[in-house]
Amino acid sequence: MGKRKSRKAKAVGVKKTKGMEKLDTQFQCPFCGHGTSVECRIDKKIQIGEAFCWNCLERFCTQIHALTEPIDIYAEWIDECERANNS
C-alpha cells in the first residue's frame, strides 16, 4: 500500500522577494534638455549601443558587451560630454 502525501509546512516569517525594478530606457537630453527624449538601443549582434534624441537629433554610439544596459550607454554619453566640455 502507498503512503499518503504529507503537506509541506509553510515557513513562518519568510517574505517573498519581489523582482528587481526595471531600469529606465528613456532619459533627458544633455543638449536640448527635453525630458524623456533620449532613447537607448542595443544591438548585441554587432555589439553597438546607440543613444539618440528624437527632439534635437543628437546621437552617440559606443561599443558594448553582454552586460551593458541602456543606463550604461546614457551614462557614458554624459561622461563623454563632460570630457569634451572640460578639454
Helices and strands as residue ranges (DSSP letters): E 26-27, E 38-43, E 48-53, E 59-63, H 70-86
